[in-house]
Amino acid sequence: MEKRSRITPYFLVILAAVMFAANSCSDNFYEQLAGDRITPEQGFQTSGDLLRSLGGAMLPLQDFMPKLIMLDGLRSDQMDVTQYADAYFRAINDQSFTVDNPFIDGSDLYKVVINCNEILANIDRVAEKDRNVDDYILHYVKGAVIGLRSWAYFTIVRIYGEAAYIEGNMTSLPKGDQTFLSKDVMIDTLINQITPYIHDSNVGKEYIEIRVSGYPNTKALLGELYLEKNDYGNAVTYLKMSCESYGNLASMLKVDKSFIDKSWKNIFVGSKGILTENISVIPFASTEGQVNPLPQWMLYNDQYMVKPTQILADNFKAQVQLKDNGQGTGDVYRGLGVTYGKSDTSVTGEPFILKYGIDQGEPYSTDIIISRAADIHLLLAEALNRSGESASALLLLNAGFNSLSPRPAVWARWNNNQGIRGRAYLKPKLIPVGYAGDLTELVEDYIIDERTMELAFEGKRWFDLVRIADRRGKPEFLADKVAAKFGVPGDTKYDAIHAFLMNPANWNLPIK
Amino acid sequence: MTKRFSYSTLLNLLIFFIVCSIALPGYGQTTEPSVKGVITESGTGHPLKQVSISVNSTGVSTETDSLGAFTLSVPDLEAEIIVNLPGYNKRNIFLNGRENITVSLVSDIYWSLDNSYNNPLGSDVVRDAVFPVTTLSAADFSFSKATSFDQVLQGRVPGMLSIQQSGMPGSRTFMNIRGISSLYGRAEPVLFIDGMIHDFAYASNSLMEGFNLNPMEIVDIDDISDISVLKDGLSYLGAAGSNGVINVNTEQKGETSTVIKFSTYGGVSMVPKKLDLLDPTDFKNYFIDQFNSRTPSPGSFDVLYPWFNGDQNSAQYYKYNNNTDWQDEIYKPAALQKYHFFLKGGDDIATYNISTGFLSQKGLYDNSKYTRFNLRINGKISITDKFSITPNAKLSLADSYLPNQGYSAWKNPILSAVLMPPTMAPYTRDALTGDVLSYVDNTGIYNVSNPVAIVNNAIGTNRNYNFLASVNAQYKFNEHFTVATLVGLDFNNARENIFLPDIGMVQVDSASNSPGDFVNEFRSSQNHSSITYTTNTASGHSIVLNGGFRYMKNSYKYDKGIDLNTPSDDFKRLGQGSKYNFLRSTTGDNRELIWTSYFGSAKYNFRNKYFIDANVSYDGNSAVNSDNRFNYYPSIGAAWRASSESFLNQASWLEDLKFRASYSITGNMFSSVYDYSKLYYVSRRIDNLGYLSREVIPNNDLSLEKKNTINGGLDLSILKQTVNVHLDMFKSSVNNLIVQQTLLSTFGFRNYFDNGGKLSTTGIEASADTRLQIGQISWTLGGSFSKEKSQIEDIIFIDANTKNVITNIEGAQLITSKGNPVNAFYGYKTNGVFASDAEAAGMIGPKGVELKAGDVRFVDLVGGDNIINEADKTIIGDPYPDFFGSLSTGLSYKRFELSALFTYSVGNEIFNYVRYKAEAMDSYSNQSTTVLDRWTSSNTDGALPKAAFGDPAGNSVFSDRWIEDGSYFRLKQLTVNYTLPRLAGIYKGITIYVTGTNLLTLTKYTGYDPDFMYMNNPYYMGVDYGKIPQTKSFILGIKLDL
């Protein structure tokens, strides 16, 4: 055959060489990402990435907060199961915790911890790359991250009694056993970690604590940690600092007239936008199909697996309105029709939990509040009361400070506010004339009772019961209240639950 | 050229060394001997005249006389002679000391040991294969109605399980060679089409449940010349070789003259055999039972359903009092047709092949259809004697119209047709007169979609564009060295469009109607380059060395959008949905994979008597971490042709006897589970801000799953190739099987993957065929048998509380545990029904409720505590067959030919989800006639439990009640064809044929069809969610060769 072309074999050799060269031309040749994911190197570049990661660190709480609220309500005296409840809710209600129950899985909180550690491990690298991230920003972001991580740990130890301490960044599965810290040791550890990031507004330049949805108020958290270990003086200092001088926006959280009487329920409508009341909120983005499961479980026209206890309903009913001149209509601004509802107006109407159904604009995407002003004010009242300032505590509980109110000596500066009961137009709770019992415990009882109504179904009740029962060394403080859900002493179930709860070791959930 | 010279010198030295050590007996011969022999035709024994006989080394040749005899002088009695006669398979024969030989030649219309097979490195003769291989030729599937080649492999390849997903035309086939080799990785083989890797596993996403698009449709079945299935020894494919290879070659021009071919067929698929369902009377009785089982009672029956007792004046009388056979309503016989045109031409410089095909097959219900257009162009350009270029391009455009075929009964017409009560009507009836109106009826009180509404008004379209092109350049330096490189692109784009209407369909999650769009894009660019050295010495040493590299970059991307609640069913496009954004969803993904592999292979044989093949590759891919990225994969195989030894080579009955043994290591890089080896962040959006968070604890040590296989086999051919037997036994094991671990919650991320398991598969596979010729009648019989068993040898769990891996799929649970098969069905055992409360006393059922009369008697396996709970679950079935294969037979007489293929599968178990839906008796849906024997207070020995709304006792939980034996024996295909004699100048050949498919099925399975696969995903093996069954069909076709 005649030769028709001058193409030589070298052409092929060159082609092959080019292909070979392609294989080794770049270090990143094999670094192909599988899907929509990014590496830590891509993730931590700018201050914007830091904010995105901070938001990301609290994302596991979208899964966790509904679980916490159900655990809290069913273990305490706030929620009961209906006939539609599934086996898991029934078991929690009966104080029975098998490891297959998904509601006792605490991994979401550890995810928060691991994500926070991830940010702390990379934050200095961002500062090197982004000149906008100066020492000031670096400091407050670290403070916010440590605050969030501390809140997660604090919640873990209050649920499980101990926590696996994760030191540093978990980039691979740790070999060997994890280190578990007890509740007391963990609280001390957290206090030591948070304290360097707390600043008093009166001292020069104030660090703004990040208050975008999700992040706990670090000062309030520190106060709460002190309260948990019965260090009342420090508790008052930090709780007051958190609501009286909130960063540069001094006295923003003052329980003012924003949510007075029938506006009270608006706290739960578009919660993440309400900066004067809500400090930490877990948002559910309706536009992204993120569904808050609580309305499904609670609403009467949905699955209706749980309902409010009669005890709670009775508590609301027992309140006396100031407006109606004490005509005994109950807590109309917070109780029936707001916190809970009834399937119909008849006597036999079935009660159901309404709090997560108030926000009609975003069906099934109601935000969940972690911490808000009323919560902190009542904790502050509790700490003041234990510091010997019962009168100031009652002011916060009832009508609030006004210009004429007497101030406690140590913490002389106070902003005026409406008070928790004042905001709901309720008759104040005062010490009965000639009361001979323990005044401190009486006021404390008032405060805890107020918390069960003001903060119903917000995941606070069980922790309150444990804290007070521990403080007083009286497990019956908790056992009596919870067992009351099952009848009266002498009833088989009441007795069984009561006996179980008299052992504080049973207050901790098993680690799954 | 100095370098090349030294290279070949080195090789020659090596060969010389081997020659000295093995071939010494050949020395010292001085006088030229001669060899005598007779050549006959295999099968008939007729002598063959004018057969060319030549000596390979000297070129001396002769021809046979009219008695088939010849005499030829040879340099020595170890020489290799070549026997060749056009129309017969050419043979190369070593004398091995013989002075007299008899050789039988097999007509090239039959499969023979002398056929060649193709592999990714080149081609070779089947007779000399060291590793197990099976070949198929065009004749094996030329009369089939199959829409792509994967559908015709069932039973024909020993060791390969092939299950067509459904009877929907165009549906693809699940293919698995020698068992499961990974829990999360790919189970299907690598497909080569004309030298290009054509990935067909990526396309698993779809908007339609139970639908996978079929990338195999890129090649028209009529364009295929041969298919080779390689089961072992694939180490030259390294990390891609674990699941075997299917090598498809399309037809190239062989003839010198121009060839024009045209073929077409038309036919029909028949409706399936119907399931026995309740008639209106029985259904009404059932309905009352069901109503009465509800507590608290929903109200007074007569008030709720006034039309029920025949009150014609009640408003809904006509809506709820009908007698409809829903299976008759939706199933319709379907028309099938295909056209294919083929042109080959060119000269000795350039040749071309052009073929086009058009295919249109309807599905078994209205508006289901598959149409496809194929175009193929290839050729060969010989630029010089040494340099040639082979371009190759294929294009396919396929449209599928079909609704969902998944477990969601409300959108699967097959399930809806089973569950919709017969008292309903497909079309609305006038409330006053009862006249049938022209529009479909809405759902009514039964909460079942109107099947006619689904088939008429729901839209499910997949439009698939596939393009595969490559160019292969080859330069032959000399008789020893050849360099070749192939560059190619594989591109696939699929667009899906769905619409689920409001009218007639059940509302789910506040959605009335829903449009959706899906775009899927796959792109693979590849380069395969290699250099080959071949040498054959006069003393009988043959060496082929091959080395080179492969490069492949795949990217896969999809975008999916779903909208809800358009203003009316007339608005069917995205963007017409509700103003509430949260009802819309858009998702997508984008992945890439890079693979580079350096490989080398050496094939050596001595006088076709002793064979050694070794190959190795060193490759890296982007799937795993850099520490574990590069791996070596070696394999070695040896074969010994015992029939060439002097003690056997005189035996006239023995044609060939060869023993084979091999060991190989291969890898499986195709798995997204390797994502867990890297630390990464994912994003979730809240308030228009994307938040980043970690989702895993990475396992930096996660390494590529590697499979080791030991194979032993023999090939036997006796009686002049009229009886051939191939037998292989193997054991493969994956010692670093990736297992999903469940970590303690204190690690935050509970899912973790590590190489913590060991999986082994043992198997035996055999095939045999025989031919008998008596006069003008020729009869063939063949068959295959495969038995393989995969089992978990070991799993090590990090968390001491974890004992096994449980996977939940819709309606069922699967278990993977030590000592057991992979993904076995896991549930309760049952033992009938409690006849009375007394019998059931004290038993707590699986839902924690006390069991009563009429509830299922679950077996309390563990504890004897009369409590049925998780602990009482056990393995209740294995979806993999104990053995499977085929039988084939053919008979030809003059110009008539009849051929039949039977396939069988024995011991595979099926979860009959359709029957579960039709026997659960937990709702107002229609049920199977078997529920007539349910427990009632007057039928206390009923075989089935009582009707109970919502199934409070848990009678219908996943249990052995729903597991059935799926064994079957099926007449898969029967063809009769007649070839007209050639009419010179008008046509070269015309063949007319009739083919029947699935004409007879023997099975105990009670569903529509025991032969189906839900998805190409081993987790769904044997789970019958109600796919379109494979039914009887007939085609009449004609093939013209002009």
Chai-1 contact restraints between the chains, C-beta under 6 A:
chainA,res_idxA,chainB,res_idxB,connection_type,confidence,min_distance_angstrom,max_distance_angstrom,comment,restraint_id
A,M1,B,D385,contact,1.0,0.0,6.0,A-B,restraint_1
A,K3,B,T384,contact,1.0,0.0,6.0,A-B,restraint_2
A,S5,B,I383,contact,1.0,0.0,6.0,A-B,restraint_3
A,P9,B,Y475,contact,1.0,0.0,6.0,A-B,restraint_4
A,L12,B,Y475,contact,1.0,0.0,6.0,A-B,restraint_5
A,L12,B,V483,contact,1.0,0.0,6.0,A-B,restraint_6
A,L12,B,T485,contact,1.0,0.0,6.0,A-B,restraint_7
A,L15,B,T485,contact,1.0,0.0,6.0,A-B,restraint_8
A,A16,B,S529,contact,1.0,0.0,6.0,A-B,restraint_9
A,M19,B,N527,contact,1.0,0.0,6.0,A-B,restraint_10
A,N23,B,T596,contact,1.0,0.0,6.0,A-B,restraint_11
A,Y30,B,I594,contact,1.0,0.0,6.0,A-B,restraint_12
A,Y30,B,S622,contact,1.0,0.0,6.0,A-B,restraint_13
A,Q32,B,E592,contact,1.0,0.0,6.0,A-B,restraint_14
A,Q32,B,I594,contact,1.0,0.0,6.0,A-B,restraint_15
A,Q32,B,S622,contact,1.0,0.0,6.0,A-B,restraint_16
A,A34,B,R591,contact,1.0,0.0,6.0,A-B,restraint_17
A,A34,B,D675,contact,1.0,0.0,6.0,A-B,restraint_18
A,G35,B,D589,contact,1.0,0.0,6.0,A-B,restraint_19
A,G35,B,R591,contact,1.0,0.0,6.0,A-B,restraint_20
A,R37,B,Y680,contact,1.0,0.0,6.0,A-B,restraint_21
A,R37,B,V682,contact,1.0,0.0,6.0,A-B,restraint_22
A,I38,B,Y681,contact,1.0,0.0,6.0,A-B,restraint_23
A,T39,B,Y680,contact,1.0,0.0,6.0,A-B,restraint_24
A,P40,B,L679,contact,1.0,0.0,6.0,A-B,restraint_25
A,G43,B,Y681,contact,1.0,0.0,6.0,A-B,restraint_26
A,G43,B,L692,contact,1.0,0.0,6.0,A-B,restraint_27
A,R52,B,Y691,contact,1.0,0.0,6.0,A-B,restraint_28
A,R52,B,L692,contact,1.0,0.0,6.0,A-B,restraint_29
A,S53,B,L692,contact,1.0,0.0,6.0,A-B,restraint_30
A,G55,B,Y691,contact,1.0,0.0,6.0,A-B,restraint_31
A,G56,B,Y691,contact,1.0,0.0,6.0,A-B,restraint_32
A,G56,B,L692,contact,1.0,0.0,6.0,A-B,restraint_33
A,G56,B,S693,contact,1.0,0.0,6.0,A-B,restraint_34
A,L59,B,R684,contact,1.0,0.0,6.0,A-B,restraint_35
A,L59,B,Y691,contact,1.0,0.0,6.0,A-B,restraint_36
A,L59,B,S693,contact,1.0,0.0,6.0,A-B,restraint_37
A,A87,B,G848,contact,1.0,0.0,6.0,A-B,restraint_38
A,D105,B,S745,contact,1.0,0.0,6.0,A-B,restraint_39
A,G106,B,S745,contact,1.0,0.0,6.0,A-B,restraint_40
A,S107,B,S745,contact,1.0,0.0,6.0,A-B,restraint_41
A,S107,B,G748,contact,1.0,0.0,6.0,A-B,restraint_42
A,S107,B,R750,contact,1.0,0.0,6.0,A-B,restraint_43
A,Y110,B,T746,contact,1.0,0.0,6.0,A-B,restraint_44
A,Y110,B,G748,contact,1.0,0.0,6.0,A-B,restraint_45
A,K111,B,G748,contact,1.0,0.0,6.0,A-B,restraint_46
A,I114,B,G748,contact,1.0,0.0,6.0,A-B,restraint_47
A,N115,B,S693,contact,1.0,0.0,6.0,A-B,restraint_48
A,N115,B,R694,contact,1.0,0.0,6.0,A-B,restraint_49
A,E118,B,R694,contact,1.0,0.0,6.0,A-B,restraint_50
A,A164,B,T746,contact,1.0,0.0,6.0,A-B,restraint_51
A,T171,B,L679,contact,1.0,0.0,6.0,A-B,restraint_52
A,S172,B,N700,contact,1.0,0.0,6.0,A-B,restraint_53
A,L173,B,I697,contact,1.0,0.0,6.0,A-B,restraint_54
A,Q178,B,T746,contact,1.0,0.0,6.0,A-B,restraint_55
A,P283,B,I686,contact,1.0,0.0,6.0,A-B,restraint_56
A,A285,B,I686,contact,1.0,0.0,6.0,A-B,restraint_57
A,S286,B,F582,contact,1.0,0.0,6.0,A-B,restraint_58
A,T287,B,N581,contact,1.0,0.0,6.0,A-B,restraint_59
A,T287,B,F582,contact,1.0,0.0,6.0,A-B,restraint_60
A,E288,B,R685,contact,1.0,0.0,6.0,A-B,restraint_61
A,G289,B,F582,contact,1.0,0.0,6.0,A-B,restraint_62
A,G289,B,S585,contact,1.0,0.0,6.0,A-B,restraint_63
A,K512,B,S745,contact,1.0,0.0,6.0,A-B,restraint_64
